[in-house]
Amino acid sequence: MSVERTSSGNNNLLNGRYDLGRLLGHGTFAKVYHARNLQTGRSVAMKVVGKEKVIKVGMMEQVKREIAVMKMVKHPNIVELHEVMASKSKIYFAMELVRGGELFSKIAKGRLREDVARVYFQQLISAIDFCHSRGVYHRDLKPENLLLDEEGKLKVTDFGLSAFAEHLRQDGLLHTTCGTPAYVAPEVIGKKGYDGAKADLWSCGVILYVLLAGFLPFQDDNIVSMYRKIYRGDFKCPPWFSPEARRLVTKLLDPNPNTRITINKVMDSSWFKKSVLKSVRSKQEMEFDAFDGMKTGDKLKQSETLNAFHIISLSEGFDLSPLFEEKKREEKEELRFATMRPASSVISRLEEVAKAGKFSVKKSETKVRMQGQESGRKGKLGIAAEIFAVTPAFLVVEVRKDNGDTLEYNQFCSNELRPALKDIVWTSHADNPTLV
């Protein structure tokens, strides 16, 4: 969108849409202002980039990449980009205003308690895992690029040095040396190519160490000497690190990227799973156990019968929209559809799809669980389906991802499940299926 500064009245108005306020901060190529959306009243952080400076140093591609990345990565722990505008001389980024400052400011006052550090690290890993699942590598993770909102929730920012999976060369690796020296992985310094995900994890390891220790693992006044320490993985954990934290940090700061811990293993580690995320996992595990323990004699009439109001709330207004609505498809972990076929027909069809996709199947008269045989990016894909009776002749089927990677789940649904279910979906009009 092109934008103009209002020439009359308030000189701080941008195209009649935003009122620019006080300066919040500035860098080499950008200034960040507090701004208010005049239509919604919402406060935003307005990042203003000078085109001339950016073009002069050949960074326009980097700016375009940052915009593309931030449009892709919508996550609770990533700063949201609301919109981008441009004038002849400037580019304006209207971004989520994060008021709590940098995580760096909190660490500067001293090390954090282990339970507090864990909560921040869990949120960081959640955001980075999401980025990696979209083929995005941050490449400049450090406490200065981690912001906190008023509630203390962590937000990853500054994707200016990020890379897409398509930036990989024929060897499947990235080759641009970038990042902040104290946080950069040894293979990035080595200039022989590196895996973006593994390099990001090294930086996460340095951040975890700093959160727990209050200082950097690799320090030296001479940058060459510091790089030597990074190459060797030459660091020591302070005595106050718990044994579990020590083990995780050591696995993250493994100078050999081939043996460095993966993000899945990080999330499975005993230290990581404590506290908030532990309770979430326990709930998922209980659901799996309950599904595995179901009796084959379950009857449809014994399943939960949903009234019309419940169905409407489940289906976001019962919008008669196509299966896997395109604009939100990549974020969905469940789908629902209505059918007038008997439950036995639905289960048979799901069983056919499962077997064609090399899934093992467990079933009752109201439920189907499909378990993938091959391990994907986040383990074996698990899918559960449950049938609810609205009336004896009108059923609603809910299909959800139980475990595994969301992207792999959506690809399976789009390529295998959607075509197989198309003819059993109830439609109110010839071309308007009742699916959400």
C-alpha positions as CSV (number, residue, x, y, z in Angstrom):
1,M,0.0,0.0,0.0
2,S,1.3,3.5,-0.9
3,V,1.1,6.1,1.8
4,E,1.4,9.9,2.1
5,R,2.1,12.2,5.0
6,T,-0.8,14.6,5.5
7,S,0.3,18.1,4.5
8,S,-2.3,20.0,6.4
9,G,-3.2,19.8,10.0
10,N,-1.4,17.1,11.9
11,N,1.9,16.5,10.2
12,N,2.2,13.2,12.0
13,L,-0.7,11.6,10.2
14,L,0.1,8.8,7.8
15,N,-2.5,8.7,5.0
16,G,-5.2,9.5,7.5
17,R,-4.7,6.0,9.0
18,Y,-2.1,6.3,11.7
19,D,-1.1,9.0,14.1
20,L,2.7,8.9,14.7
21,G,3.8,9.5,18.2
22,R,7.0,9.4,20.2
23,L,10.2,7.8,19.1
24,L,10.7,4.4,20.8
25,G,14.1,3.5,19.4
26,H,16.3,3.6,16.4
27,G,19.0,1.6,14.5
28,T,21.2,2.1,11.6
29,F,18.5,1.9,8.9
30,A,15.2,2.3,10.9
31,K,13.4,4.3,13.5
32,V,10.5,2.9,15.6
33,Y,7.7,5.1,16.7
34,H,4.6,4.6,18.8
35,A,1.6,5.0,16.5
36,R,-2.2,4.8,16.8
37,N,-4.5,3.4,14.2
38,L,-7.2,6.1,13.9
39,Q,-9.9,3.6,12.8
40,T,-9.4,1.0,15.5
41,G,-7.7,3.0,18.2
42,R,-5.1,0.2,18.5
43,S,-1.5,1.2,19.4
44,V,1.2,-0.2,17.2
45,A,5.0,0.1,16.8
46,M,5.6,1.8,13.5
47,K,9.0,0.9,12.1
48,V,10.1,3.4,9.5
49,V,12.9,2.4,7.1
50,G,14.6,4.9,4.8
51,K,14.6,3.5,1.2
52,E,17.7,5.5,0.1
53,K,19.9,4.1,2.9
54,V,18.6,0.5,2.3
55,I,19.2,0.7,-1.5
56,K,22.6,2.3,-1.1
57,V,23.9,-0.7,1.0
58,G,22.1,-3.3,-1.1
59,M,19.7,-4.4,1.6
60,M,16.4,-4.0,-0.3
61,E,16.2,-7.8,-0.8
62,Q,16.7,-8.3,2.9
63,V,13.8,-5.9,3.7
64,K,11.5,-7.7,1.3
65,R,12.5,-11.0,2.8
66,E,11.7,-9.8,6.3
67,I,8.3,-8.7,5.1
68,A,7.6,-12.1,3.5
69,V,8.8,-14.0,6.6
70,M,6.7,-12.0,9.0
71,K,3.6,-12.5,6.9
72,M,4.2,-16.3,7.1
73,V,4.9,-16.7,10.8
74,K,1.8,-16.0,12.8
75,H,2.4,-17.3,16.3
76,P,1.7,-16.1,19.9
77,N,5.4,-15.8,20.6
78,I,6.3,-13.9,17.4
79,V,5.8,-10.2,17.0
80,E,3.0,-9.7,14.5
81,L,3.2,-7.6,11.4
82,H,-0.1,-5.9,10.8
83,E,0.5,-4.2,7.5
84,V,3.2,-2.6,5.3
85,M,3.0,0.8,3.6
86,A,5.3,2.8,1.5
87,S,6.0,6.3,0.3
88,K,8.5,7.5,-2.3
89,S,11.2,7.7,0.4
90,K,10.2,5.4,3.2
91,I,8.8,1.9,4.1
92,Y,6.4,1.7,7.1
93,F,5.9,-1.5,9.1
94,A,2.9,-1.4,11.4
95,M,3.8,-4.0,14.0
96,E,2.4,-5.4,17.2
97,L,3.4,-3.0,20.1
98,V,5.3,-5.0,22.7
99,R,5.5,-2.9,25.8
100,G,7.6,-5.0,28.2
101,G,11.0,-4.2,26.6
102,E,13.8,-6.6,25.7
103,L,14.6,-9.8,27.6
104,F,18.2,-8.6,27.6
105,S,17.2,-5.8,30.1
106,K,15.9,-8.4,32.5
107,I,19.1,-10.5,32.2
108,A,21.3,-7.4,32.6
109,K,20.0,-7.2,36.2
110,G,21.3,-10.7,36.9
111,R,20.6,-14.4,36.2
112,L,17.0,-15.7,36.4
113,R,15.6,-18.4,38.6
114,E,15.6,-21.7,36.7
115,D,11.8,-22.0,36.7
116,V,11.5,-18.5,35.2
117,A,14.2,-19.2,32.6
118,R,12.4,-22.4,31.7
119,V,9.1,-20.5,30.9
120,Y,10.9,-18.1,28.6
121,F,12.9,-20.9,26.9
122,Q,9.7,-22.9,26.4
123,Q,8.2,-20.0,24.5
124,L,11.3,-19.4,22.5
125,I,11.5,-23.0,21.4
126,S,7.7,-23.0,20.5
127,A,8.2,-20.0,18.3
128,I,11.4,-21.3,16.6
129,D,9.9,-24.8,16.1
130,F,7.0,-23.1,14.3
131,C,9.3,-21.1,12.1
132,H,11.3,-24.2,11.2
133,S,8.1,-26.1,10.3
134,R,7.4,-23.3,7.8
135,G,11.0,-23.5,6.4
136,V,12.1,-20.2,8.0
137,Y,15.4,-19.9,9.9
138,H,15.9,-16.8,12.1
139,R,19.8,-16.7,12.1
140,D,20.1,-13.9,14.6
141,L,18.6,-15.2,17.9
142,K,19.8,-13.3,20.9
143,P,18.2,-11.7,24.0
144,E,18.0,-8.3,22.3
145,N,15.7,-9.8,19.7
146,L,13.4,-11.3,22.3
147,L,10.7,-8.9,23.6
148,L,8.3,-9.2,26.5
149,D,4.7,-8.0,26.6
150,E,2.9,-6.6,29.6
151,E,2.1,-10.1,30.8
152,G,5.7,-11.2,30.5
153,K,5.0,-13.3,27.4
154,L,8.1,-13.7,25.1
155,K,7.9,-12.4,21.5
156,V,10.6,-13.1,18.9
157,T,11.4,-10.2,16.6
158,D,13.8,-8.9,14.0
159,F,13.7,-11.4,11.0
160,G,16.0,-9.2,9.0
161,L,18.7,-11.9,8.7
162,S,16.2,-14.8,8.3
163,A,16.3,-17.3,5.4
164,F,13.8,-19.5,3.7
165,A,14.3,-23.2,2.8
166,E,14.5,-22.1,-0.9
167,H,17.7,-20.2,-0.1
168,L,19.5,-23.6,0.4
169,R,22.1,-24.4,-2.2
170,Q,22.3,-27.7,-4.0
171,D,24.1,-29.2,-1.0
172,G,21.0,-28.5,1.1
173,L,22.8,-25.9,3.2
174,L,22.9,-22.2,3.8
175,H,26.1,-20.4,3.2
176,T,25.7,-16.7,4.3
177,T,27.7,-15.9,7.4
178,C,25.5,-13.8,9.6
179,G,24.4,-13.4,13.2
180,T,25.9,-11.9,16.4
181,P,29.4,-13.3,17.2
182,A,28.7,-14.5,20.8
183,Y,25.5,-16.3,19.7
184,V,26.6,-17.7,16.3
185,A,27.1,-21.4,15.7
186,P,30.6,-22.8,15.0
187,E,29.6,-24.2,11.6
188,V,28.3,-20.7,10.5
189,I,31.8,-19.2,11.2
190,G,33.4,-22.1,9.3
191,K,31.9,-21.0,6.0
192,K,31.4,-24.5,4.7
193,G,27.7,-24.4,4.8
194,Y,25.3,-25.0,7.6
195,D,21.8,-26.3,8.5
196,G,19.7,-23.3,9.5
197,A,17.6,-25.2,12.0
198,K,20.7,-26.6,13.8
199,A,22.4,-23.1,13.8
200,D,19.3,-21.6,15.4
201,L,19.3,-24.3,18.1
202,W,22.9,-23.4,19.0
203,S,21.8,-19.8,19.5
204,C,18.9,-21.0,21.6
205,G,21.5,-22.9,23.7
206,V,23.6,-19.8,24.2
207,I,20.4,-17.9,25.2
208,L,19.4,-20.6,27.7
209,Y,22.9,-20.5,29.2
210,V,22.7,-16.7,29.6
211,L,19.3,-16.9,31.2
212,L,20.6,-19.3,33.8
213,A,24.1,-17.9,34.3
214,G,23.7,-14.2,33.8
215,F,26.7,-14.1,31.5
216,L,27.8,-15.6,28.1
217,P,29.3,-19.1,27.8
218,F,32.0,-18.0,25.3
219,Q,33.7,-14.8,26.3
220,D,37.0,-13.2,25.3
221,D,38.2,-9.7,24.6
222,N,39.8,-11.0,21.4
223,I,37.1,-12.1,18.9
224,V,39.5,-14.7,17.3
225,S,40.1,-16.3,20.7
226,M,36.3,-16.3,21.3
227,Y,35.7,-18.0,18.0
228,R,38.3,-20.7,18.9
229,K,36.3,-21.4,22.1
230,I,33.1,-21.6,20.1
231,Y,34.7,-24.1,17.6
232,R,35.8,-26.3,20.5
233,G,32.6,-25.9,22.6
234,D,34.9,-24.7,25.3
235,F,32.6,-23.6,28.2
236,K,31.7,-24.5,31.8
237,C,28.4,-24.5,33.5
238,P,28.3,-22.7,36.8
239,P,27.7,-24.9,39.9
240,W,24.1,-23.6,40.4
241,F,22.9,-25.2,37.2
242,S,20.7,-28.2,38.0
243,P,22.0,-31.6,36.5
244,E,19.0,-31.6,34.0
245,A,19.7,-28.0,32.9
246,R,23.5,-28.8,32.6
247,R,22.7,-31.8,30.4
248,L,20.4,-29.8,28.1
249,V,22.8,-26.9,27.7
250,T,25.7,-29.2,26.9
251,K,23.6,-31.0,24.2
252,L,22.6,-27.7,22.7
253,L,26.1,-26.3,22.7
254,D,27.6,-29.4,20.9
255,P,30.0,-27.9,18.3
256,N,29.3,-30.8,16.0
257,P,26.0,-30.0,14.3
258,N,25.5,-33.7,13.3
259,T,25.3,-34.8,17.0
260,R,23.7,-31.6,18.4
261,I,20.3,-32.2,20.0
262,T,17.3,-31.7,17.7
263,I,14.4,-29.5,18.6
264,N,12.1,-32.5,19.1
265,K,14.5,-34.0,21.6
266,V,14.7,-30.6,23.4
267,M,11.0,-30.6,23.8
268,D,11.1,-34.2,25.1
269,S,13.8,-33.5,27.6
270,S,12.8,-33.8,31.3
271,W,14.0,-30.2,32.1
272,F,11.9,-28.7,29.2
273,K,8.8,-30.7,30.0
274,K,8.4,-29.4,33.6
275,S,6.0,-26.7,34.6
276,V,3.5,-25.4,32.0
277,L,4.3,-27.6,29.1
278,K,4.3,-30.7,31.3
279,S,0.6,-30.3,32.1
280,V,-0.3,-29.8,28.4
281,R,1.5,-33.0,27.4
282,S,-0.1,-35.0,30.2
283,K,-3.5,-34.0,28.9
284,Q,-2.6,-35.2,25.4
285,E,-1.2,-38.4,26.8
286,M,-4.4,-39.1,28.7
287,E,-6.4,-38.6,25.5
288,F,-4.2,-41.1,23.7
289,D,-4.6,-43.6,26.6
290,A,-8.3,-43.1,26.6
291,F,-8.5,-43.7,22.9
292,D,-6.3,-46.8,23.0
293,G,-8.4,-48.2,25.8
294,M,-11.8,-47.8,24.0
295,K,-14.1,-50.8,23.8
296,T,-15.1,-52.1,20.4
297,G,-18.7,-52.5,21.7
298,D,-19.2,-48.7,21.8
299,K,-22.5,-47.7,20.2
300,L,-23.2,-44.5,18.3
301,K,-26.2,-43.8,20.6
302,Q,-23.8,-43.9,23.6
303,S,-21.6,-41.3,22.1
304,E,-22.0,-37.6,23.0
305,T,-25.1,-36.3,21.3
306,L,-24.5,-32.7,20.2
307,N,-27.4,-30.2,20.0
308,A,-27.6,-27.7,17.1
309,F,-26.1,-24.9,19.2
310,H,-23.1,-27.0,20.1
311,I,-22.5,-27.9,16.4
312,I,-22.8,-24.2,15.4
313,S,-20.2,-23.2,18.0
314,L,-17.9,-26.0,16.9
315,S,-18.1,-25.0,13.2
316,E,-17.4,-21.3,13.6
317,G,-20.9,-20.4,12.7
318,F,-21.6,-23.5,10.6
319,D,-20.2,-21.6,7.6
320,L,-20.8,-23.5,4.4
321,S,-17.3,-23.1,3.3
322,P,-15.0,-25.5,1.4
323,L,-13.1,-28.2,3.3
324,F,-9.8,-26.9,4.6
325,E,-10.5,-23.2,3.9
326,E,-7.4,-22.1,2.1
327,K,-6.6,-18.9,4.0
328,K,-6.3,-20.8,7.3
329,R,-5.4,-24.3,6.1
330,E,-1.8,-24.2,7.2
331,E,-2.8,-23.4,10.8
332,K,-5.6,-26.0,11.3
333,E,-5.2,-29.1,13.4
334,E,-8.7,-30.3,13.0
335,L,-11.6,-30.4,10.6
336,R,-15.3,-31.2,10.9
337,F,-17.9,-32.2,8.3
338,A,-21.5,-33.3,8.3
339,T,-22.8,-36.5,6.6
340,M,-26.0,-38.4,6.2
341,R,-24.2,-41.6,5.7
342,P,-24.3,-44.2,8.5
343,A,-21.3,-44.2,10.9
344,S,-20.2,-47.6,9.5
345,S,-19.7,-46.1,6.0
346,V,-17.7,-43.2,7.4
347,I,-15.5,-45.5,9.4
348,S,-14.9,-47.8,6.4
349,R,-13.9,-44.8,4.3
350,L,-11.5,-43.5,6.9
351,E,-10.1,-47.0,7.2
352,E,-9.5,-47.2,3.4
353,V,-7.7,-43.8,3.5
354,A,-5.6,-45.0,6.5
355,K,-4.5,-48.2,4.9
356,A,-3.7,-46.5,1.6
357,G,-1.5,-44.0,3.5
358,K,0.2,-46.8,5.4
359,F,-1.4,-46.0,8.8
360,S,-2.3,-48.6,11.4
361,V,-5.9,-48.4,12.5
362,K,-7.8,-48.8,15.8
363,K,-11.6,-48.4,15.6
364,S,-14.9,-48.7,17.4
365,E,-18.3,-47.8,16.2
366,T,-17.8,-44.1,16.9
367,K,-14.1,-43.6,16.8
368,V,-11.1,-44.2,14.5
369,R,-7.5,-43.7,15.4
370,M,-4.9,-43.7,12.6
371,Q,-1.2,-44.0,13.5
372,G,1.5,-43.4,10.9
373,Q,4.3,-46.0,10.6
374,E,7.0,-43.7,9.4
375,S,8.6,-41.1,11.7
376,G,8.2,-37.5,10.4
377,R,9.6,-34.2,11.5
378,K,8.0,-34.4,14.9
379,G,7.6,-38.2,15.2
380,K,4.9,-40.4,13.8
381,L,1.7,-38.7,12.6
382,G,-1.4,-39.6,14.6
383,I,-4.9,-38.7,13.5
384,A,-8.1,-39.3,15.5
385,A,-11.7,-39.2,14.2
386,E,-14.9,-39.2,16.2
387,I,-18.5,-39.3,15.1
388,F,-21.3,-37.4,16.9
389,A,-25.0,-37.8,16.3
390,V,-27.0,-34.7,15.8
391,T,-30.0,-36.7,14.8
392,P,-30.1,-40.5,14.1
393,A,-29.7,-39.7,10.4
394,F,-27.4,-36.6,10.6
395,L,-23.9,-37.0,11.9
396,V,-20.9,-34.7,12.4
397,V,-17.4,-36.1,12.1
398,E,-14.5,-34.4,13.8
399,V,-11.0,-35.3,12.6
400,R,-8.0,-33.9,14.5
401,K,-4.2,-34.3,14.7
402,D,-3.3,-36.2,17.8
403,N,0.5,-36.0,17.4
404,G,3.1,-35.3,14.8
405,D,3.8,-32.3,12.7
406,T,0.9,-29.9,11.7
407,L,2.3,-29.3,8.2
408,E,2.5,-33.1,7.5
409,Y,-1.0,-33.5,8.9
410,N,-2.4,-30.7,6.6
411,Q,-0.6,-32.2,3.6
412,F,-2.1,-35.7,4.3
413,C,-5.6,-34.1,4.8
414,S,-5.3,-32.1,1.6
415,N,-3.8,-34.8,-0.7
416,E,-5.4,-38.0,0.7
417,L,-8.3,-37.3,3.1
418,R,-10.1,-34.5,1.3
419,P,-10.5,-36.3,-2.0
420,A,-11.6,-39.6,-0.3
421,L,-14.3,-37.9,1.8
422,K,-15.7,-35.6,-0.9
423,D,-18.6,-37.8,-1.9
424,I,-19.8,-38.6,1.6
425,V,-20.0,-35.0,2.8
426,W,-23.5,-33.7,3.3
427,T,-24.2,-30.6,1.1
428,S,-27.1,-28.2,1.3
429,H,-26.5,-27.1,-2.3
430,A,-24.9,-28.9,-5.2
431,D,-21.6,-27.1,-4.8
432,N,-21.7,-25.9,-1.2
433,P,-20.4,-28.7,1.2
434,T,-21.0,-28.3,4.9
435,L,-17.4,-28.6,6.0
436,V,-15.2,-26.5,8.3
